[in-house]
């Protein structure tokens, strides 16, 4: 078994999610070709890095990322830091010939994302943007049903990603992940990227976009008095797809009561598919060609059955034994390592840096559309 030596940059909750995946993959996926080796972790300070190495099981630690990307003992650089640092770290890792797994969004804008994509092509290594919801069983089952033609032609994608962190106008800016500090890149980049990638993954390429990116509370309390909030806290988009389908997308950080709800409904010529992350083990399906017409309505499918060709369930538990949010990260990273070990393509199952670039491009187009109050065509370089 060949070790794939991991250098992880970051010490926050995504570092925890990815570390959990690296530890779980060997005994769940049980590959006889590779095994992930947690070689080094970098964080903002030496002390934090040491604490993360001890907690997550990495052999070495360092401050920052430079030692990781330049080390000959690292095969994969896993980027789990603030959005603003993604481009810098990825470009350095690629320059040093490392495979790169980068958390979403790939970059803060389409120009930086394009640099990362082009560098990845030139480096001839494996790169993936971590859109983990592609690796939820219900999501992949829906995609398979659409791609097989069983659902007919797709008419419309109606999706939302809702959180509540900013709904109270008295919440200080320091508590708003989308508006404060190095992580504050806005709602569209923070969670809207997931929704856009999901629409592209399930329906197809987005070719035109219009909408708004509002901030309902432009001034917030802070430790230094009232400050102006520069970042969007809602994303409202109307999109057109290359195949003629349409879509309505909303990402929000001001939806009271919603903790982390990614949901969508896809209307097709032969039925409808419905998914909700808060109930991720189920896919609701209406299929007009059901053989029992007397009960022809929505069916709730429990997607935990390997003997029903439910994605990923052959490596997990017996039918009906549900999985959770963290399993998408495990499935995702196992796919990435498998592609490295077997020299296979990341796409179409995984999100390539091309996918990350196109998502960033669409968000920039939406920003332009919102400012100019018009529709904008998505013309990818």
N, C-alpha and C positions, 0 to 999 in steps of 0.2 A: 504494500500500500504506500502510495506516494503522499507525503505530507504537503498540504497547501498552506503555506505560512501566512498568517493574517496579521496585518498591522492596522489597528483601528484608531481613528482620530476622533476623539470626543469623549465626554464624560457624563452626558445627560441621559434622559430616558430612552433615547434611541440606541445609545450604546448598550444599555441594559437589554433592550429587545434583540439587538443583533448578537450580543454575547450569548444570550439564551439560545438563539438559533444555532450558533456554532457548537455549543455544548450538546445540543439535542440531536443534531443531524447524524452523528456517527452511529447511534444505536437505533434511531427511528428509520433513517434511510438505508443504513447498513451497507454502504458501498464497499466493494472489495478492491476498489481502484485508488481511492483517495481518502484522506482524513484531514479535517481542518486542524491546524496547529495554531493556538493563540500565542503568537510570538511577541507582540509589543503593542502597547496602548499609549496614546498621547493625549494629554489634557492641557488645560490652560496654565497650570502650575505643576511643579515637580511633586508637591505634596498631594495634589488631587490625582495626578497620574498614578502615583504609588498606591493610593487608596483604591483607585479603580482596578489596578492590576491585581491587587489582593482580593477584591470583591468578585471580579469577573474571571479570574484565573489566567491572566496573561503572564508570560514568563518575564517580560521586561516592561519598563515604562520610561516615558520621557516627557518633557515639557514641549508643547507645540507639536509640529508634524514633521519637521525637517529630517530628523534622524530616521523616521519611519520611511519616508519616500526615498531616501538615499541609501538605505541599508540593503546589502546584498543578501541578507537573511529574510527578506520579506518578498512574498509573491503577489499578494493582494493588498491594496490599500482600500480600507472601508471608511468612507467619509460620513461621519455622523455629527457634524458641528453646525454652527449657525449658517444660514443660507448664504450670507455675504462672503463666506470663506470657501465655498464650494469650488469656484473657478480656480482660484489660486492654488489650492491643494491638488486638485485633479490635474491641472496642467503640469505641475511639478512631478506628480506621480507618473504621468504618462511619459514625460521626458526621460524618466528613469526606467521605463519599460515595465511598469507594474500594471497588472490587471486592476481595474477600479470599479468599486461599487459605491455609488453616490446617492445619498438620500435626496428625496425631492424637496423643493424644486431643483432642477439641475443647476439653474443659475437665476440671478435676479432680473435678467433681461435676455432678449433673443440674441444680441450680439455676443455676449459672454457665452451663452449656450452654444452658439455656432462655433466659437473658438474651441470649446471642449469637444464638440462633435468632430470637428476637422482634425484635432489633435489625436482623438481616439482612432480615426480611420488611418492616420499616418503611422500610429504606433504599432498597429497589428497585434493588439491585445484584446482581451475580453473586457467590455465595459457595460454596465447596466445602471439605469436610474431606478431607484427603489420605490416603484409604485406597487406596494405590497398587496393592494386590494385586487390586483389581477390574479392573485393566488388563493382566493377564497373559492371553495368548491362550488357554491351556488352561482357565482359570477362566471366561472369557466363553463359550467353546465349551460347557462344561458347563452354564452357565446357559441358553444358547440351546436345548440339547437338552431341558432340564427344562421351559422355558417353552413349547416347541413341543408338548409332550405325548408326544414319542417315548419318554420314559423311564417314562411312566405316572405313577402317584401316588407322591409321596415318602413313604417310611416313616420314615427315620432319617438324621440327620447326625452323624457321629462325627469330631470334629476335634481337633487339638492344635497348639500352637505352643510348641516346645521350644528352650531355650537352656541352656548349662551354667555360666554365669559364677559362680553361687553354690554349686555342688555340694560343693566342698571347704569343710568347716566352719572351716578355718583361714584362708580368704581374708579379708583385712581389709575392713572396711566401705567404705573409700575406693575399692575396686575394684569395688563392686557398683552398677551404674548404677541399679538399681531401688530402692536403699535409701539412697543417699548424695547429699547436696547438692541443688541446685535441680532436678535432673532426676529425683530419687528419688521417684517417685509410685507405686511398687509395680508388680508384674508384671501385674495385671489391667488397669490403665490403660496400662501400657507396651507390652505385646504382646497381652494378652487382648482389647483393643479390636479388633485386626485379625481375630481369630478370630470374635468376635461379629458384626462387620460382614460377614464372609464368610458366616456362617450365614444372616444376614438377606438378603444379596444373592442367595444361591443358593436358599434354601428358602422364606423368607417371614418375617413378623413373629413375634417371640418374645413370648409372652403370659404365661408363668409360669416361674419359676426357683427352684432350690434348690441348695445345695452348700456348699462350704467355701473359705476363703481362708487357708490355713495358712502359718505360718513355722516351718520345721523347726529353725532355729538362731537362737533369739530373742536371743542375745548374741553379738557379734562383737568380734574384736580391732580396735583402731583406733590412730591415732597418739597418742590420749589414754587408752590403756588400754581395758578392755572397755566396750562401750556396748550399750544395748538397741536392737534392730532393730524399728522400728515398722511397717514396710511388709510387705505380703504378698509371698511369693516363689513361690507356687503358686496357681493358680485352678482349682477343680474345680466344674463346673456341670452340672446336669441341667436341660434346658429343654423346654418345650412350645411348639410353633408354632401359629399361628392356623389353619393348614390341617389340623391333626390330627397332623402329624409330631412326632417327638421328637428330642432331641439330647443328646449327651455332649460337653462341651467342657473341655479342659485347656490352660492356659497355664502354663509353668514356666520358672524360671531355675535349676533345680537338676537338670537332666537331663544327666548326664555324657556327654560325647562329642558332644552336639548343639550345633552352632554357631548355626544359625538355621533350624530345620526347621518350616515350616508345612505341615501335611498334613491331608487329610480324605478320608472315604469316605462316599458318599451311596447308601443303599439305596432302590431304587424298585420298583414293581410290575412293571416290564418290564426291569429290569437294575440295574447298579451303576456308579457313576463314582468314580474314585480319582485323587487329585492329591497331589504332593509337591513343594514348592518347591525342594528339593535336586535335582530333575530336572524343571525347570519347562517344558521344551519338549515334554513328553509328558503325555497324558491316557490313563489306563487305563480301558477301557470293556468291560463285559460287557453284551451286548444279546441277550435271549433270542430275538428274532425274526430272528437272523442267517440269511441264506439258505443257508449251508453248515453244516448241523447237525453234520456230522462234526468240525468244528473250532470248535464253539461254546463258546468260553471267553473269557477276558479278551484284548482286543486292545490293544496299545500304539500309540496314535495319535501320530505326530510332527506337532505342531500348527504347522508352518511353511509350510503350503501355501496360498497365496492362491487357487489354482484349486479348492480344496476348502472354500472359504468359512471359512477359519480367521481369526479376528478379528485385525485390525491388520497382517496379513502382506502386504497389498497395498502398504504403504509401506516395508517393510523389504527383506529379501534374497530371492534365489531359494530355492525349496523345499529344505528340508534344511539351510539355513545358519542355525544356531541363534542365538537372542537370549539376553540375560542379565537379571540383576536390575534394572539401571539402565533397561532399556527400558520397564518398567512406569511409572516416573516420567515418562519422555518421553511415552508414550501418554497418561498422565493429564493432564499439564500442557497438552499439545496440545489435549485435549478441553476443558479449562477456557478456554483462549484462544479456541478456535473458538466456544464458547458466548457469550463476550463479543463477539467480532467479528460474529457472526450473530444475536445476541440470542435464543439458544435456551436451553432448560432444561438445567440441570446433570444432573438426575435423568431417568431411572432409572439411566443408566450411571454417572454420577459420584455421589459421596456428598454430599448437601446438608448444610447445618447442621442440618436436621431429623434426618437420619441420625446425625450426630454427637451430637445431643442424646439420641436414643433409645438409642444405645450407652452413653452415660454413665448414663442412667436405669437400664438393665439392670444395669450394674455396681453402682450404688447399691442396687438391689433384691437383688442377689446378696450384697452385704455385709450387708444387713439379714437375709437368709435364713440366712446363716452364723452371725450373732450369735444369732439367735433359734431356730436349728435347726428351721426350718419352710420350707414353700414360700411364695413371695411372688408375687402377681399383678402384672404390669407394666401400670400404668395411666398412659398418657402424657397429658400436659397438652396 
